[in-house]
Amino acid sequence: MLYSCGKVQPEPECRDDRVRDGGCGFPGGDRPIDWTQAHHLQHRTQDGETNLENVYLLRGFHRLTHEGGWRLVREYGDSLLAIPPNGRLHQPQPAARST
């Protein structure tokens, strides 16, 4: 079991993250809660608060944000937008329709 939140957040907020995210909160992330780690969108060393608006559960992608140059931005609601190191967002093209 990898899930770790206790060192980062008090238990009540940790429960809220589990309910909100249901697992990895990275766009397209599909790992269960037990495989995740708590991640601050604005790091604690940069005055980031430990609260539901700033902490998301991540797995695998957690390392991309700390070492790979990816940024996560909270969008409307509670979803996350993942911005790659080059800053260019991938916009999926609609599937071609067959006639």
N, C-alpha and C positions, 0 to 999 in steps of 0.2 A: 504494500500500500504506500503510495507516494503522497497522497493528499496532505498538504501542510498549510495550515492557516493560523494555528494557535500562536506562533511566534509573531505573526504579522498583525493579526486582528484579534480583538476580544471575541469570545464565543458567540454573543448575539449577532454581531455583524457578519461573522463567518457563516452562521446559519442563513442569513439573508442572501449572501452570495450564492450559496448552494441552491437555494430556492430559485433565485433569479436566473442563474446561468445554467443549472442542470447538468453541467459538465464544462468542457473547455469553451470559453467565451470568444475565442479567436474566430473570425469569419470563416466558416467552413469546418471549424474544429468539431470533432465528433467523439472525443475521448470522455469517458465517464468521470464523475466527480473524484473518485478514488485515485485517479491518475493525474490530478491537477495540482497547481501551486497558486497561491495568491500573488497577484501582480498589481503594483501601483501604477496607474497611468501617469501621474506626476509623482516622481520618486520622492521618497521620504526625505532624502538629503536635499531636495529642492522645495522643501516645505509642503510636500504632498501629504494630504490628510489620509488617515486610515478610516475610510467610511465607504458606504455602499456606492457612492457616485465615483469614487476614485480607485476602487479595488475590484479586479475581475479575476476569475479563475482561468488559468491557462495551462496547457500541457504541450510540451514539445516546442511550441511557438514562443514560450517564455524566454528561451535562450536567444531566439531571433531578435527580441526586443532589447536585450541587454548586450549582445555581442554582434548581432548581424545588422544593426542599423535600422531595423524596422521601427515604425512608430504606430501606436494605437491611439485613436481619437474616438471619444464617445460621441455617437450620433444621437439624433432624436430618439426618444425612448431609451432603451438600455442597450442597443446594439453597438458594436464596435466597427470602426473603419480601420483597415490595415493599410498603412502607407509604406511601400517598399523603399529601400535606401535611395533609389534614383528619383523618388518623388512622383513617378508616373503611375497613375492608377490604371489597372486593367479594366477595361469596359468590355464585358462579354458582348459579342455580336449575336443578334438574333439568328436563330436557325433559318436556313433558306427553306422556303416553301416549295414543295413539288407541285407542279401543275398538271 
